[in-house]
Amino acid sequence: MSEIAQIIKQARDQSRLTSLDYANFILDDFMEFHGDRNFRDDGAIVGGVGFLAGQPVTLIGIQKGKNLQDNLERNFGQPHPEGYRKALRLMKQAEKFGRPVITFINTAGAYPGVGAEERGQGEAIARNLMEMSGLKVPIIAIIIGEGGSGGALALAVADRVWMLENSMYAVLSPEGFASILWKDGSRAMEAAELMKITSYELLKMGVVDQVISERGRFGSELIQDMKAALIEELQALQALSVEEMLDQRYARFRKF
C-alpha cells in the first residue's frame, strides 16, 4: 500500500478519536448544546461550552460514529444545513460572551440529499464562511480525520488551521476527483497524489499552519500535547486587538 493510501485509510479509520472525545478530554466540565432554534438538532455536528485552563471556550465539531448504529444517528459525519446553523448559533453566542472558538473537523462533506438542499445547504455553508471571517473572537480549527469540501470549510475559516498528521483536506474526495476527471473512481489514489491532500503537503503550501504529529503516540499523549498547544496559541491570539486579529485572518485567506 502506498504512503498516501495509508494516510487516507488512517484518516477514515472508524477507531480515530471523535470530536466529542476531544471535547471531553481537553475541556473541563464540557456541556453540549443542541438545536439550531429553527428546524431540529443535527447529530453530525456537536457543540458546547467547557473550560480550557480555567477559561471558558466554545467547542464545535463534526461528529462521526464509532459503529454502524452511531454512524446512522450521526449521518456518517455529513451535516445537514441545520447542523451548520447550530454551529453558527454557538459561534455567535461565543462572540457575545467573548469566548474563543475551537472547531474539530472530520467529514467527507456536507450531506447532498434532496431535503438538505431544500433547506438551504449552500446558503448555510456560505453564511458560516461569511460570519466566521468577521467573528470577533479567536478561532482555531483542527482537522482530525477527513476534511472534505465546503462541508469542512464551513468550520475552518479560522485564525489558525491545524491538521493531525494522518488526516486529509481537499476540495472533494479522491474518488470523486477521479470520477470527474477520468470517469473512473478506481483511480482514486492516483487522483490523491495530484490533489496534494496530506498534512505535510498542505503545510508546505501554507494552507495549514501546523501539523500535529501522531507518530508513535497514543490518545492521552496526543491529547495533552494538543491541549498545551491550544492554550499557548489562544494566549497569543488574545494578545492581539480585535482589529489586528481580523486583519490577519483576512490576510491569511486572501493570499490564496
N, C-alpha and C positions, 0 to 999 in steps of 0.2 A: 504494500500500500504506500502510495506517495505521501510526502510530508503534508501537502495541503489536504489530501483526503483524510489523513489522521486528524488534522485540526478541525475539519468540518464535522467529522464523526464525534469528536470530543465536544465541540460547540453544541451539538444536538443531543448529547447524551442525557437521557432522562434522569440520571443519578446526580447531575450537577445541582449545586445549591440554587435554590429559587430566590426570588425577591423577598418573599416572606421569611425565608431562612436568614437572609442578611439583615432584614429589619429586626428580627427578634434577637439576633446575636450581636449586632453592632449597637443597637439603641437600647437604652433602659426604659422600661415602662411603655413600650410601644402600644399604642391604641389605634386599631384600624377603624377607618370611617367608610361609609358605604353610600352609594347612590349619587346620581347626577342632579337630583332635585327637579327632574324633568320627565324622565321615562322609566328608568329602572337602574338597578345595580348591575354592573358588568364584572363577573368574576375574573376576567382576563386582565384586569387592572386592579391593583390593590394600592391602598394608600392610607396614611395616617400620620400621627404625631408621636414622637418619642424624644428622649434626651440623649445627646451625644456630648460626653464630658460635661454634663450638667447644663448644656444649652439646648433649649427646645428646637427641634428641626422637623420639617415635613419630609416624609419619605414616600415616594410614589414608584411603583414598579409594575412591569408586565409579568404576569404570573403564569407559568406553565405547570401542568400537573405532574405528579410523580408516579401515577399509574393510569390505567385506562379510564376508570371512573372519574378520577380527579381531572384528567385532561378533558373529558366530556363536559364537566362542570366549568372548566376554565376555557373552553373552546380552543384547546390546544395552544393557548397563549396568543390567540388572534383577536384583538379587541374590536368591539363594535363602537359606533360613534359615542354612545353613552359612556363608554369607558374613558374615552379621551375627554369628554365633557366633565366626568368626575375628576379626572386628573387636573383639568383647568380650574375647577371649583376649589380644589385643595391648594393649587398654586396661588390663586388669588387670595385665599384665606391666609396663606403663609405671608404674602406680601402685606396684607392688612396688619398682621401682628409682628412683622419683622423677623420671620423665621427663615433661615436658609432652606433651600430645597435640594434634596438628593434624589436622583432617579436611577432605577435599575432597569435595564433593557434586555429582553430575551424574547424575541418574536420573529417568526418567519415573515410577518407582515400583518397589516390590518385585515380584518375579515372582509372578503369581497362578495358577500352574499347579497341577494336582492333587498332584503329588509334593511341591511346596513346602509346600502346605497340610498334607499328610500328615505332613511332618517338622516341623511346628510353626512356620510362618511368623509367625503372630500372636504366639506366645509369644516367639520370638526377638527381634522388634521391641520388644515390651513390656519384656523383660528389659533390653535396651540402654537404654531410656528410664530405667528404674529405677536401673540401675547407674551410668549417666553422671551422674544427678542427685546422686549421692554420691561420685563419684570424687575422690580426694584430691590430684589434680594439676590444673594449669590445662588448660583445653580451649578451643581456638579452632576454630570451624567456618567454612568458606568455601564458598559456593555458586558454582560456576564455570560452570554451564550451566542444566540443569533441576533443580529441587528439588521432586520430586513426592511428595506424600502422606506416609504413615508410613515409606515406604521411604527418604525423605530425612531425616525427623525422627529416625530411628534412629541417625543420626550427628551430630545437630545440637543435642543438649541440652548446650550449651556456655556457658562464661563470656562469650564474645563470638561473635556470629554476624555474618559479613560476607557481602556479595554482590558479585560483579562487576557492573558497570553493565548489561551486556546479558545478564542472567540472569533467571530466574523462580523463584518459590517459592510453592507453592499446595497446597491440600488434595487436589486432583486436577487432571488436565489440563483445559484449556478445552473440549476435545472431549467429555470425559466429563461435565463440568458441564452443557454444552448438551444432551447426550443424556438426562441425568437430568431436568433442569428443563423442557425443551421437547420432548423426544423427537426432537431434530433436531441432529445433530452438526455440520451445516453452519453453525450459528450460533455457532461456537466463538469468533470474535473478539468478538462481542457479549458472550459469557459472560466473556471475558478482561477486558473493560472493567469488568464488575461485580465481578469477583473481587479486583481490586487485587493483582496478582501481580508487578508490576515492582519493581525495586530501590528506586527513589526513593519510590514509594508506601509500601512496607514500612518504609523508613527513617523516613518521616514518622509512621507509626503506631507506631513503636518496636519492631516485630517484629525488625528487624535493627539492628545498632549502627553499621555503616559500609558505605559503597558505594565500591568501588574503581573509579575512572574508567578507561574503555577508550578514550576519545575521542582519536583521532589517535596512539595509542600501539601499538607492535608488541610482540612477545613479550618481547624482552630488557628493554626499559624497564619494562613491566608487571611482570615477574618481580622486577626489582631493587627497585621500589617496594613490592611485596608483601613481599619478604624483609625490607626495612627496617622495615615496619610490624609484621611478626610479631615481630621482635627487640624492638622497643620495647614492644609490648603484653605479651609474655611477661615482660619485666622488671617491668612494673607489676603483673602478676598474682602474680608470685613474691615481690613485696614484701609481699603480704598473708599473714596467718596462714591456716592451713587452715580454721579456723572462719569467719573473715571471708569467705574466698573462697566457701565452701559456702553461707553465709548470703546472699551477694549473688547467687549462681547461683539459689538457691531463689526469692529475691525477684524476680529477672528473669522467671522463667516464671510465678510466682504472679500477677503483675499482669495476665496475660491471662485 
